Every structure is written in structure tokens, then in C-alpha cells.
Amino acid sequence: GTAFGELKGRLHAPVKGEVTERFGSPRADSGLSWRGLFIQAPAGREVKAVAAGRVVFADWLRGFGNLLILDHGDGFMSLYGNNETLVSHLGEPVRGGDTVATVGSTGGNSASGLYFELRYQGRPFDPLGWLNLK
């Protein structure tokens, strides 16, 4: 029942892996900046919801591959892209730690891994300060 805004620094990483791309760093393929993190991980590894929310998008989207978006309320959303499969479906409530997808390479990245983004009122922000990566 904790509001998402109070979870800063306490969210668990959505997947166990190595952060290879960081928010704000230039993308090699386009010259644009990364708007989230790319966490390299083996295909098929479970992707977990970082907090409770409701699935507001669960489909393939160009540039994101199989994408799942959770609405956490109060203007906060989390995005999980590049997935092999989506386990959760549109409209479903999820709890923090629930498996929502499996890692893949559907978003155009050469490596398997998860693209993870946090947004507040539609604008992406750096998720690293929100995650407890220990």
C-alpha cells in the first residue's frame, strides 16, 4: 500500500543482469539518448514488476519489441521492453515482485536483455536512483 513516490531507492531490479546502457548515454544506433536502462540477461529469465500496479499496455511496439507498461498511480509508470514473452495481460493488477515477462531480444537489440524505463507524468527519468541494485 506504499505510494510509488515513497519507494525511491528501494525498488528491486526487474531482472538480474548487467546494466550495459544507462539513462542519458548516447545510443550507438541513432545518436539519440537512452531514456532508460538496458540490462543484459539471458533469454527466458523472469522479469519482475518493480512495484504494484496495473498493466496498461501489453503488446509488440516498434523499437520496444514485446512491451509491458505498468501504471503505479500518481503519474508513475514502469516500462519493460525487448521481452521474449509477456506473462501479464492488459488490465491485470500485479504486485511488486510478480513475474510479468521473460527476457528476450525482440526490440532490435543484438543482445538479449531487458529495456527498463521509469516515467513520471509521461516523462522518462533516470531509474538508477530508484533501484536498490544490491
N, CA, C and O atoms as a GROMACS GRO file, in nm:
protein
  536
    1GLY      N    1   0.080  -0.121   0.000
    1GLY     CA    2   0.000   0.000   0.000
    1GLY      C    3   0.082   0.125   0.000
    1GLY      O    4   0.027   0.234   0.013
    2THR      N    5   0.216   0.115  -0.014
    2THR     CA    6   0.301   0.234  -0.016
    2THR      C    7   0.291   0.303  -0.151
    2THR      O    8   0.294   0.238  -0.255
    3ALA      N    9   0.278   0.437  -0.149
    3ALA     CA   10   0.275   0.513  -0.273
    3ALA      C   11   0.409   0.498  -0.346
    3ALA      O   12   0.514   0.492  -0.284
    4PHE      N   13   0.403   0.490  -0.479
    4PHE     CA   14   0.523   0.466  -0.559
    4PHE      C   15   0.630   0.572  -0.530
    4PHE      O   16   0.748   0.538  -0.520
    5GLY      N   17   0.592   0.697  -0.517
    5GLY     CA   18   0.687   0.804  -0.492
    5GLY      C   19   0.770   0.787  -0.366
    5GLY      O   20   0.877   0.846  -0.353
    6GLU      N   21   0.720   0.706  -0.271
    6GLU     CA   22   0.791   0.681  -0.146
    6GLU      C   23   0.889   0.564  -0.157
    6GLU      O   24   0.959   0.533  -0.061
    7LEU      N   25   0.895   0.500  -0.274
    7LEU     CA   26   0.980   0.382  -0.293
    7LEU      C   27   1.118   0.415  -0.352
    7LEU      O   28   1.196   0.324  -0.381
    8LYS      N   29   1.148   0.542  -0.369
    8LYS     CA   30   1.276   0.581  -0.428
    8LYS      C   31   1.392   0.519  -0.350
    8LYS      O   32   1.402   0.533  -0.228
    9GLY      N   33   1.480   0.450  -0.424
    9GLY     CA   34   1.596   0.384  -0.365
    9GLY      C   35   1.568   0.246  -0.309
    9GLY      O   36   1.659   0.179  -0.260
   10ARG      N   37   1.440   0.204  -0.314
   10ARG     CA   38   1.402   0.077  -0.253
   10ARG      C   39   1.347  -0.025  -0.353
   10ARG      O   40   1.311  -0.136  -0.314
   11LEU      N   41   1.340   0.011  -0.480
   11LEU     CA   42   1.288  -0.082  -0.580
   11LEU      C   43   1.394  -0.187  -0.615
   11LEU      O   44   1.512  -0.154  -0.632
   12HIS      N   45   1.352  -0.312  -0.626
   12HIS     CA   46   1.444  -0.417  -0.670
   12HIS      C   47   1.454  -0.413  -0.822
   12HIS      O   48   1.357  -0.379  -0.890
   13ALA      N   49   1.569  -0.446  -0.875
   13ALA     CA   50   1.587  -0.450  -1.021
   13ALA      C   51   1.484  -0.546  -1.080
   13ALA      O   52   1.454  -0.649  -1.019
   14PRO      N   53   1.431  -0.514  -1.198
   14PRO     CA   54   1.330  -0.600  -1.258
   14PRO      C   55   1.384  -0.734  -1.309
   14PRO      O   56   1.308  -0.828  -1.330
   15VAL      N   57   1.516  -0.741  -1.330
   15VAL     CA   58   1.578  -0.864  -1.375
   15VAL      C   59   1.723  -0.864  -1.328
   15VAL      O   60   1.787  -0.760  -1.318
   16LYS      N   61   1.773  -0.983  -1.298
   16LYS     CA   62   1.913  -0.997  -1.258
   16LYS      C   63   1.998  -0.998  -1.384
   16LYS      O   64   1.978  -1.082  -1.473
   17GLY      N   65   2.094  -0.906  -1.393
   17GLY     CA   66   2.179  -0.897  -1.510
   17GLY      C   67   2.274  -0.779  -1.497
   17GLY      O   68   2.287  -0.719  -1.391
   18GLU      N   69   2.339  -0.747  -1.607
   18GLU     CA   70   2.437  -0.638  -1.608
   18GLU      C   71   2.380  -0.518  -1.681
   18GLU      O   72   2.335  -0.529  -1.795
   19VAL      N   73   2.383  -0.401  -1.614
   19VAL     CA   74   2.338  -0.276  -1.679
   19VAL      C   75   2.446  -0.237  -1.780
   19VAL      O   76   2.558  -0.201  -1.743
   20THR      N   77   2.410  -0.245  -1.909
   20THR     CA   78   2.507  -0.213  -2.015
   20THR      C   79   2.481  -0.078  -2.080
   20THR      O   80   2.570  -0.022  -2.144
   21GLU      N   81   2.360  -0.027  -2.066
   21GLU     CA   82   2.326   0.107  -2.119
   21GLU      C   83   2.252   0.182  -2.010
   21GLU      O   84   2.167   0.127  -1.940
   22ARG      N   85   2.288   0.310  -1.996
   22ARG     CA   86   2.231   0.391  -1.887
   22ARG      C   87   2.152   0.510  -1.941
   22ARG      O   88   2.175   0.557  -2.053
   23PHE      N   89   2.060   0.557  -1.860
   23PHE     CA   90   1.979   0.673  -1.893
   23PHE      C   91   2.069   0.791  -1.931
   23PHE      O   92   2.165   0.822  -1.860
   24GLY      N   93   2.038   0.855  -2.043
   24GLY     CA   94   2.111   0.974  -2.085
   24GLY      C   95   2.234   0.949  -2.170
   24GLY      O   96   2.284   1.042  -2.233
   25SER      N   97   2.283   0.825  -2.175
   25SER     CA   98   2.401   0.796  -2.258
   25SER      C   99   2.358   0.788  -2.404
   25SER      O  100   2.244   0.750  -2.432
   26PRO      N  101   2.448   0.822  -2.498
   26PRO     CA  102   2.410   0.820  -2.640
   26PRO      C  103   2.388   0.678  -2.691
   26PRO      O  104   2.459   0.585  -2.654
   27ARG      N  105   2.287   0.664  -2.776
   27ARG     CA  106   2.260   0.535  -2.841
   27ARG      C  107   2.347   0.526  -2.967
   27ARG      O  108   2.350   0.618  -3.048
   28ALA      N  109   2.416   0.414  -2.981
   28ALA     CA  110   2.506   0.396  -3.095
   28ALA      C  111   2.429   0.388  -3.227
   28ALA      O  112   2.481   0.428  -3.331
   29ASP      N  113   2.306   0.338  -3.224
   29ASP     CA  114   2.230   0.315  -3.347
   29ASP      C  115   2.164   0.441  -3.404
   29ASP      O  116   2.132   0.444  -3.523
   30SER      N  117   2.142   0.543  -3.322
   30SER     CA  118   2.066   0.659  -3.370
   30SER      C  119   2.123   0.794  -3.330
   30SER      O  120   2.085   0.896  -3.388
   31GLY      N  121   2.213   0.797  -3.234
   31GLY     CA  122   2.262   0.926  -3.185
   31GLY      C  123   2.171   0.987  -3.080
   31GLY      O  124   2.208   1.086  -3.017
   32LEU      N  125   2.053   0.930  -3.062
   32LEU     CA  126   1.964   0.976  -2.956
   32LEU      C  127   2.016   0.924  -2.822
   32LEU      O  128   2.108   0.842  -2.819
   33SER      N  129   1.958   0.972  -2.714
   33SER     CA  130   1.999   0.926  -2.581
   33SER      C  131   1.908   0.815  -2.532
   33SER      O  132   1.790   0.809  -2.567
   34TRP      N  133   1.965   0.726  -2.449
   34TRP     CA  134   1.885   0.623  -2.383
   34TRP      C  135   1.789   0.690  -2.286
   34TRP      O  136   1.829   0.779  -2.210
   35ARG      N  137   1.663   0.649  -2.287
   35ARG     CA  138   1.562   0.704  -2.197
   35ARG      C  139   1.534   0.610  -2.082
   35ARG      O  140   1.440   0.631  -2.004
   36GLY      N  141   1.614   0.506  -2.071
   36GLY     CA  142   1.601   0.408  -1.964
   36GLY      C  143   1.730   0.330  -1.952
   36GLY      O  144   1.837   0.380  -1.987
   37LEU      N  145   1.720   0.207  -1.903
   37LEU     CA  146   1.837   0.120  -1.886
   37LEU      C  147   1.822  -0.002  -1.975
   37LEU      O  148   1.711  -0.047  -2.003
   38PHE      N  149   1.935  -0.055  -2.020
   38PHE     CA  150   1.934  -0.187  -2.083
   38PHE      C  151   2.011  -0.280  -1.990
   38PHE      O  152   2.129  -0.258  -1.962
   39ILE      N  153   1.942  -0.382  -1.943
   39ILE     CA  154   2.001  -0.479  -1.850
   39ILE      C  155   2.020  -0.609  -1.927
   39ILE      O  156   1.924  -0.681  -1.954
   40GLN      N  157   2.144  -0.639  -1.961
   40GLN     CA  158   2.174  -0.761  -2.036
   40GLN      C  159   2.152  -0.881  -1.946
   40GLN      O  160   2.200  -0.886  -1.832
   41ALA      N  161   2.078  -0.979  -1.998
   41ALA     CA  162   2.044  -1.100  -1.923
   41ALA      C  163   2.010  -1.210  -2.023
   41ALA      O  164   1.974  -1.182  -2.137
   42PRO      N  165   2.022  -1.336  -1.980
   42PRO     CA  166   1.991  -1.447  -2.071
   42PRO      C  167   1.844  -1.452  -2.111
   42PRO      O  168   1.756  -1.421  -2.030
   43ALA      N  169   1.819  -1.489  -2.235
   43ALA     CA  170   1.682  -1.505  -2.283
   43ALA      C  171   1.608  -1.605  -2.194
   43ALA      O  172   1.663  -1.707  -2.153
   44GLY      N  173   1.483  -1.573  -2.165
   44GLY     CA  174   1.400  -1.660  -2.084
   44GLY      C  175   1.400  -1.630  -1.936
   44GLY      O  176   1.314  -1.681  -1.863
   45ARG      N  177   1.494  -1.548  -1.889
   45ARG     CA  178   1.498  -1.514  -1.745
   45ARG      C  179   1.373  -1.433  -1.710
   45ARG      O  180   1.326  -1.352  -1.790
   46GLU      N  181   1.320  -1.456  -1.590
   46GLU     CA  182   1.197  -1.388  -1.547
   46GLU      C  183   1.220  -1.239  -1.524
   46GLU      O  184   1.321  -1.198  -1.467
   47VAL      N  185   1.124  -1.159  -1.570
   47VAL     CA  186   1.121  -1.014  -1.548
   47VAL      C  187   1.015  -0.989  -1.442
   47VAL      O  188   0.901  -1.034  -1.455
   48LYS      N  189   1.052  -0.916  -1.337
   48LYS     CA  190   0.962  -0.891  -1.223
   48LYS      C  191   0.914  -0.746  -1.221
   48LYS      O  192   0.987  -0.654  -1.257
   49ALA      N  193   0.790  -0.727  -1.180
   49ALA     CA  194   0.737  -0.592  -1.159
   49ALA      C  195   0.814  -0.527  -1.044
   49ALA      O  196   0.837  -0.590  -0.941
   50VAL      N  197   0.853  -0.401  -1.060
   50VAL     CA  198   0.930  -0.333  -0.954
   50VAL      C  199   0.840  -0.288  -0.839
   50VAL      O  200   0.888  -0.262  -0.729
   51ALA      N  201   0.710  -0.277  -0.865
   51ALA     CA  202   0.615  -0.235  -0.762
   51ALA      C  203   0.474  -0.274  -0.808
   51ALA      O  204   0.454  -0.310  -0.924
   52ALA      N  205   0.380  -0.266  -0.718
   52ALA     CA  206   0.241  -0.296  -0.751
   52ALA      C  207   0.188  -0.197  -0.854
   52ALA      O  208   0.225  -0.079  -0.853
   53GLY      N  209   0.100  -0.246  -0.941
   53GLY     CA  210   0.041  -0.160  -1.042
   53GLY      C  211  -0.060  -0.236  -1.125
   53GLY      O  212  -0.100  -0.347  -1.091
   54ARG      N  213  -0.100  -0.175  -1.235
   54ARG     CA  214  -0.195  -0.236  -1.328
   54ARG      C  215  -0.136  -0.230  -1.467
   54ARG      O  216  -0.078  -0.128  -1.506
   55VAL      N  217  -0.150  -0.339  -1.543
   55VAL     CA  218  -0.100  -0.345  -1.680
   55VAL      C  219  -0.188  -0.256  -1.769
   55VAL      O  220  -0.308  -0.279  -1.782
   56VAL      N  221  -0.125  -0.154  -1.830
   56VAL     CA  222  -0.199  -0.064  -1.919
   56VAL      C  223  -0.159  -0.083  -2.065
   56VAL      O  224  -0.224  -0.028  -2.154
   57PHE      N  225  -0.052  -0.160  -2.091
   57PHE     CA  226  -0.012  -0.194  -2.228
   57PHE      C  227   0.062  -0.325  -2.222
   57PHE      O  228   0.148  -0.345  -2.136
   58ALA      N  229   0.030  -0.416  -2.315
   58ALA     CA  230   0.099  -0.545  -2.324
   58ALA      C  231   0.089  -0.593  -2.468
   58ALA      O  232  -0.005  -0.664  -2.505
   59ASP      N  233   0.186  -0.553  -2.551
   59ASP     CA  234   0.183  -0.585  -2.693
   59ASP      C  235   0.318  -0.554  -2.754
   59ASP      O  236   0.407  -0.502  -2.686
   60TRP      N  237   0.334  -0.586  -2.881
   60TRP     CA  238   0.456  -0.552  -2.952
   60TRP      C  239   0.448  -0.407  -2.995
   60TRP      O  240   0.343  -0.361  -3.040
   61LEU      N  241   0.559  -0.334  -2.982
   61LEU     CA  242   0.565  -0.194  -3.025
   61LEU      C  243   0.700  -0.171  -3.091
   61LEU      O  244   0.804  -0.204  -3.034
   62ARG      N  245   0.698  -0.114  -3.210
   62ARG     CA  246   0.821  -0.089  -3.285
   62ARG      C  247   0.924  -0.016  -3.198
   62ARG      O  248   0.892   0.084  -3.133
   63GLY      N  249   1.046  -0.067  -3.197
   63GLY     CA  250   1.154  -0.009  -3.119
   63GLY      C  251   1.163  -0.062  -2.977
   63GLY      O  252   1.268  -0.052  -2.913
   64PHE      N  253   1.053  -0.118  -2.927
   64PHE     CA  254   1.049  -0.172  -2.791
   64PHE      C  255   1.031  -0.323  -2.791
   64PHE      O  256   1.054  -0.388  -2.688
   65GLY      N  257   0.991  -0.381  -2.904
   65GLY     CA  258   0.961  -0.523  -2.908
   65GLY      C  259   0.838  -0.554  -2.825
   65GLY      O  260   0.746  -0.472  -2.819
   66ASN      N  261   0.836  -0.670  -2.762
   66ASN     CA  262   0.725  -0.704  -2.672
   66ASN      C  263   0.736  -0.617  -2.548
   66ASN      O  264   0.829  -0.632  -2.468
   67LEU      N  265   0.641  -0.527  -2.532
   67LEU     CA  266   0.647  -0.423  -2.429
   67LEU      C  267   0.532  -0.438  -2.331
   67LEU      O  268   0.418  -0.464  -2.370
   68LEU      N  269   0.564  -0.423  -2.204
   68LEU     CA  270   0.465  -0.422  -2.098
   68LEU      C  271   0.480  -0.292  -2.021
   68LEU      O  272   0.591  -0.254  -1.984
   69ILE      N  273   0.369  -0.223  -1.997
   69ILE     CA  274   0.371  -0.097  -1.920
   69ILE      C  275   0.279  -0.113  -1.801
   69ILE      O  276   0.164  -0.155  -1.813
   70LEU      N  277   0.334  -0.079  -1.683
   70LEU     CA  278   0.256  -0.081  -1.560
   70LEU      C  279   0.229   0.062  -1.514
   70LEU      O  280   0.319   0.146  -1.514
   71ASP      N  281   0.106   0.088  -1.475
   71ASP     CA  282   0.068   0.216  -1.415
   71ASP      C  283   0.069   0.195  -1.264
   71ASP      O  284  -0.004   0.110  -1.212
   72HIS      N  285   0.152   0.273  -1.194
   72HIS     CA  286   0.166   0.260  -1.049
   72HIS      C  287   0.085   0.365  -0.973
   72HIS      O  288   0.090   0.370  -0.850
   73GLY      N  289   0.012   0.448  -1.044
   73GLY     CA  290  -0.066   0.554  -0.981
   73GLY      C  291   0.015   0.679  -0.958
   73GLY      O  292   0.138   0.676  -0.966
   74ASP      N  293  -0.051   0.788  -0.930
   74ASP     CA  294   0.011   0.917  -0.902
   74ASP      C  295   0.105   0.963  -1.013
   74ASP      O  296   0.202   1.034  -0.986
   75GLY      N  297   0.079   0.922  -1.138
   75GLY     CA  298   0.158   0.966  -1.253
   75GLY      C  299   0.282   0.882  -1.282
   75GLY      O  300   0.356   0.914  -1.375
   76PHE      N  301   0.307   0.776  -1.204
   76PHE     CA  302   0.426   0.691  -1.224
   76PHE      C  303   0.393   0.568  -1.309
   76PHE      O  304   0.289   0.503  -1.290
   77MET      N  305   0.484   0.537  -1.402
   77MET     CA  306   0.472   0.417  -1.485
   77MET      C  307   0.608   0.352  -1.498
   77MET      O  308   0.711   0.419  -1.491
   78SER      N  309   0.609   0.219  -1.518
   78SER     CA  310   0.733   0.149  -1.549
   78SER      C  311   0.712   0.073  -1.680
   78SER      O  312   0.606   0.016  -1.704
   79LEU      N  313   0.817   0.072  -1.764
   79LEU     CA  314   0.813   0.008  -1.895
   79LEU      C  315   0.915  -0.104  -1.899
   79LEU      O  316   1.028  -0.089  -1.851
   80TYR      N  317   0.875  -0.217  -1.956
   80TYR     CA  318   0.959  -0.337  -1.966
   80TYR      C  319   0.957  -0.380  -2.112
   80TYR      O  320   0.855  -0.432  -2.159
   81GLY      N  321   1.066  -0.360  -2.184
   81GLY     CA  322   1.068  -0.388  -2.327
   81GLY      C  323   1.171  -0.492  -2.366
   81GLY      O  324   1.254  -0.533  -2.284
   82ASN      N  325   1.166  -0.533  -2.493
   82ASN     CA  326   1.261  -0.629  -2.552
   82ASN      C  327   1.232  -0.772  -2.507
   82ASN      O  328   1.317  -0.860  -2.523
   83ASN      N  329   1.114  -0.796  -2.451
   83ASN     CA  330   1.081  -0.925  -2.391
   83ASN      C  331   1.057  -1.035  -2.493
   83ASN      O  332   1.012  -1.011  -2.606
   84GLU      N  333   1.088  -1.157  -2.451
   84GLU     CA  334   1.058  -1.275  -2.532
   84GLU      C  335   0.909  -1.306  -2.524
   84GLU      O  336   0.844  -1.328  -2.626
   85THR      N  337   0.855  -1.308  -2.402
   85THR     CA  338   0.712  -1.331  -2.382
   85THR      C  339   0.659  -1.234  -2.277
   85THR      O  340   0.732  -1.188  -2.189
   86LEU      N  341   0.530  -1.205  -2.288
   86LEU     CA  342   0.460  -1.124  -2.188
   86LEU      C  343   0.372  -1.219  -2.108
   86LEU      O  344   0.288  -1.289  -2.165
   87VAL      N  345   0.391  -1.222  -1.977
   87VAL     CA  346   0.317  -1.312  -1.890
   87VAL      C  347   0.188  -1.246  -1.841
   87VAL      O  348   0.084  -1.312  -1.829
   88SER      N  349   0.195  -1.118  -1.813
   88SER     CA  350   0.078  -1.044  -1.766
   88SER      C  351   0.003  -0.985  -1.886
   88SER      O  352   0.059  -0.966  -1.993
   89HIS      N  353  -0.126  -0.958  -1.864
   89HIS     CA  354  -0.212  -0.913  -1.972
   89HIS      C  355  -0.279  -0.780  -1.939
   89HIS      O  356  -0.289  -0.742  -1.823
   90LEU      N  357  -0.323  -0.712  -2.042
   90LEU     CA  358  -0.387  -0.581  -2.029
   90LEU      C  359  -0.496  -0.583  -1.923
   90LEU      O  360  -0.582  -0.672  -1.922
   91GLY      N  361  -0.492  -0.485  -1.833
   91GLY     CA  362  -0.592  -0.470  -1.729
   91GLY      C  363  -0.565  -0.544  -1.600
   91GLY      O  364  -0.630  -0.519  -1.498
   92GLU      N  365  -0.468  -0.637  -1.602
   92GLU     CA  366  -0.439  -0.717  -1.482
   92GLU      C  367  -0.369  -0.634  -1.374
   92GLU      O  368  -0.281  -0.554  -1.405
   93PRO      N  369  -0.409  -0.653  -1.248
   93PRO     CA  370  -0.330  -0.596  -1.139
   93PRO      C  371  -0.210  -0.686  -1.112
   93PRO      O  372  -0.220  -0.808  -1.126
   94VAL      N  373  -0.097  -0.627  -1.076
   94VAL     CA  374   0.022  -0.705  -1.038
   94VAL      C  375   0.076  -0.650  -0.908
   94VAL      O  376   0.056  -0.534  -0.874
   95ARG      N  377   0.145  -0.737  -0.835
   95ARG     CA  378   0.212  -0.697  -0.712
   95ARG      C  379   0.360  -0.682  -0.740
   95ARG      O  380   0.411  -0.741  -0.836
   96GLY      N  381   0.430  -0.603  -0.660
   96GLY     CA  382   0.574  -0.593  -0.673
   96GLY      C  383   0.636  -0.729  -0.659
   96GLY      O  384   0.604  -0.802  -0.565
   97GLY      N  385   0.726  -0.767  -0.750
   97GLY     CA  386   0.790  -0.896  -0.747
   97GLY      C  387   0.722  -1.002  -0.831
   97GLY      O  388   0.779  -1.110  -0.852
   98ASP      N  389   0.601  -0.974  -0.880
   98ASP     CA  390   0.533  -1.069  -0.969
   98ASP      C  391   0.608  -1.079  -1.102
   98ASP      O  392   0.660  -0.979  -1.151
   99THR      N  393   0.614  -1.198  -1.159
   99THR     CA  394   0.672  -1.215  -1.292
   99THR      C  395   0.574  -1.160  -1.394
   99THR      O  396   0.457  -1.200  -1.396
  100VAL      N  397   0.621  -1.067  -1.479
  100VAL     CA  398   0.534  -1.004  -1.579
  100VAL      C  399   0.574  -1.038  -1.722
  100VAL      O  400   0.495  -1.021  -1.815
  101ALA      N  401   0.700  -1.088  -1.741
  101ALA     CA  402   0.751  -1.117  -1.875
  101ALA      C  403   0.875  -1.204  -1.862
  101ALA      O  404   0.919  -1.236  -1.752
  102THR      N  405   0.930  -1.243  -1.978
  102THR     CA  406   1.060  -1.310  -1.981
  102THR      C  407   1.151  -1.236  -2.077
  102THR      O  408   1.107  -1.181  -2.178
  103VAL      N  409   1.279  -1.234  -2.044
  103VAL     CA  410   1.380  -1.162  -2.121
  103VAL      C  411   1.390  -1.217  -2.263
  103VAL      O  412   1.376  -1.338  -2.285
  104GLY      N  413   1.413  -1.128  -2.357
  104GLY     CA  414   1.431  -1.168  -2.496
  104GLY      C  415   1.517  -1.069  -2.572
  104GLY      O  416   1.600  -0.999  -2.514
  105SER      N  417   1.496  -1.064  -2.702
  105SER     CA  418   1.569  -0.970  -2.789
  105SER      C  419   1.477  -0.923  -2.901
  105SER      O  420   1.517  -0.918  -3.017
  106THR      N  421   1.354  -0.887  -2.865
  106THR     CA  422   1.253  -0.850  -2.965
  106THR      C  423   1.253  -0.702  -3.001
  106THR      O  424   1.180  -0.661  -3.090
  107GLY      N  425   1.335  -0.621  -2.932
  107GLY     CA  426   1.329  -0.476  -2.955
  107GLY      C  427   1.434  -0.423  -3.050
  107GLY      O  428   1.449  -0.302  -3.064
  108GLY      N  429   1.507  -0.512  -3.117
  108GLY     CA  430   1.607  -0.466  -3.212
  108GLY      C  431   1.748  -0.461  -3.155
  108GLY      O  432   1.842  -0.428  -3.227
  109ASN      N  433   1.764  -0.494  -3.028
  109ASN     CA  434   1.898  -0.501  -2.969
  109ASN      C  435   1.962  -0.633  -3.009
  109ASN      O  436   1.894  -0.735  -3.022
  110SER      N  437   2.093  -0.631  -3.030
  110SER     CA  438   2.161  -0.754  -3.070
  110SER      C  439   2.173  -0.852  -2.955
  110SER      O  440   2.176  -0.973  -2.976
  111ALA      N  441   2.180  -0.802  -2.833
  111ALA     CA  442   2.193  -0.888  -2.714
  111ALA      C  443   2.057  -0.908  -2.650
  111ALA      O  444   1.968  -0.824  -2.661
  112SER      N  445   2.042  -1.022  -2.582
  112SER     CA  446   1.918  -1.041  -2.506
  112SER      C  447   1.930  -0.962  -2.377
  112SER      O  448   2.038  -0.950  -2.319
  113GLY      N  449   1.819  -0.909  -2.334
  113GLY     CA  450   1.816  -0.830  -2.212
  113GLY      C  451   1.685  -0.756  -2.201
  113GLY      O  452   1.596  -0.769  -2.285
  114LEU      N  453   1.674  -0.679  -2.096
  114LEU     CA  454   1.552  -0.604  -2.069
  114LEU      C  455   1.578  -0.455  -2.087
  114LEU      O  456   1.676  -0.402  -2.035
  115TYR      N  457   1.490  -0.389  -2.161
  115TYR     CA  458   1.490  -0.243  -2.164
  115TYR      C  459   1.393  -0.199  -2.055
  115TYR      O  460   1.276  -0.239  -2.056
  116PHE      N  461   1.440  -0.117  -1.959
  116PHE     CA  462   1.359  -0.076  -1.845
  116PHE      C  463   1.358   0.076  -1.836
  116PHE      O  464   1.463   0.140  -1.842
  117GLU      N  465   1.240   0.130  -1.821
  117GLU     CA  466   1.225   0.275  -1.815
  117GLU      C  467   1.124   0.310  -1.706
  117GLU      O  468   1.027   0.238  -1.685
  118LEU      N  469   1.148   0.420  -1.637
  118LEU     CA  470   1.051   0.477  -1.544
  118LEU      C  471   1.007   0.612  -1.598
  118LEU      O  472   1.087   0.687  -1.654
  119ARG      N  473   0.878   0.641  -1.581
  119ARG     CA  474   0.824   0.770  -1.625
  119ARG      C  475   0.738   0.831  -1.515
  119ARG      O  476   0.671   0.762  -1.439
  120TYR      N  477   0.744   0.964  -1.509
  120TYR     CA  478   0.655   1.039  -1.421
  120TYR      C  479   0.583   1.141  -1.507
  120TYR      O  480   0.647   1.221  -1.575
  121GLN      N  481   0.452   1.138  -1.506
  121GLN     CA  482   0.367   1.224  -1.587
  121GLN      C  483   0.411   1.220  -1.734
  121GLN      O  484   0.416   1.322  -1.802
  122GLY      N  485   0.443   1.099  -1.782
  122GLY     CA  486   0.478   1.077  -1.922
  122GLY      C  487   0.622   1.104  -1.959
  122GLY      O  488   0.662   1.075  -2.072
  123ARG      N  489   0.700   1.157  -1.868
  123ARG     CA  490   0.841   1.190  -1.898
  123ARG      C  491   0.936   1.089  -1.834
  123ARG      O  492   0.926   1.061  -1.715
  124PRO      N  493   1.028   1.034  -1.915
  124PRO     CA  494   1.124   0.939  -1.859
  124PRO      C  495   1.223   1.009  -1.765
  124PRO      O  496   1.260   1.124  -1.787
  125PHE      N  497   1.266   0.937  -1.662
  125PHE     CA  498   1.369   0.988  -1.571
  125PHE      C  499   1.463   0.873  -1.536
  125PHE      O  500   1.431   0.757  -1.559
  126ASP      N  501   1.578   0.907  -1.481
  126ASP     CA  502   1.682   0.807  -1.453
  126ASP      C  503   1.636   0.709  -1.346
  126ASP      O  504   1.615   0.748  -1.231
  127PRO      N  505   1.622   0.580  -1.382
  127PRO     CA  506   1.576   0.482  -1.283
  127PRO      C  507   1.682   0.439  -1.183
  127PRO      O  508   1.649   0.380  -1.080
  128LEU      N  509   1.810   0.467  -1.211
  128LEU     CA  510   1.916   0.416  -1.122
  128LEU      C  511   1.901   0.464  -0.978
  128LEU      O  512   1.928   0.387  -0.886
  129GLY      N  513   1.860   0.586  -0.957
  129GLY     CA  514   1.841   0.639  -0.822
  129GLY      C  515   1.724   0.576  -0.748
  129GLY      O  516   1.711   0.591  -0.627
  130TRP      N  517   1.640   0.506  -0.820
  130TRP     CA  518   1.522   0.442  -0.762
  130TRP      C  519   1.544   0.296  -0.730
  130TRP      O  520   1.471   0.238  -0.650
  131LEU      N  521   1.644   0.236  -0.794
  131LEU     CA  522   1.669   0.092  -0.778
  131LEU      C  523   1.770   0.064  -0.669
  131LEU      O  524   1.870   0.136  -0.655
  132ASN      N  525   1.745  -0.039  -0.593
  132ASN     CA  526   1.843  -0.091  -0.497
  132ASN      C  527   1.908  -0.211  -0.566
  132ASN      O  528   1.851  -0.320  -0.568
  133LEU      N  529   2.025  -0.192  -0.623
  133LEU     CA  530   2.089  -0.295  -0.704
  133LEU      C  531   2.175  -0.390  -0.622
  133LEU      O  532   2.249  -0.470  -0.680
  134LYS      N  533   2.169  -0.384  -0.489
  134LYS     CA  534   2.247  -0.472  -0.404
  134LYS      C  535   2.188  -0.610  -0.399
  134LYS      O  536   2.242  -0.698  -0.332
   0.00000   0.00000   0.00000
